[in-house]
């Protein structure tokens, strides 16, 4: 990707990065999670850390990066869970809780990512 960006004359490559361990901490606010660091100063999250080691810097969080809507039946099929009441539910693999609205027969999640800038030149 860097080669293609360089050939196109771009100064930077900006990539949407989904922190791969954030799902272990779905109740922690996204920006706080992304700010966690290890003792060596590198990001706590291994995928964010990989990008930083490759020379990237944090550009901006995209708090509404991917939206998934479905009926409650669809969410129950997708997750193997039962949603007996309206509210927020922790779902395995999701970065944040899914919101269930029983009256509207809808489940919605709007997942974040972090835009990271890789310098080309």
Secondary structure, DSSP 8 states (H G I E B T S, - for coil): -HHHHHHTT-SEEEEEE--TTGGGGTTS-HHHHHH-B-TTSSBSSHHHHHHHHTTEEEEEEEEEEEEEEE-HHHHHHHHS----SSEEE--TT-SS-EEEETTTTEEEEEEEEEEEEEE--
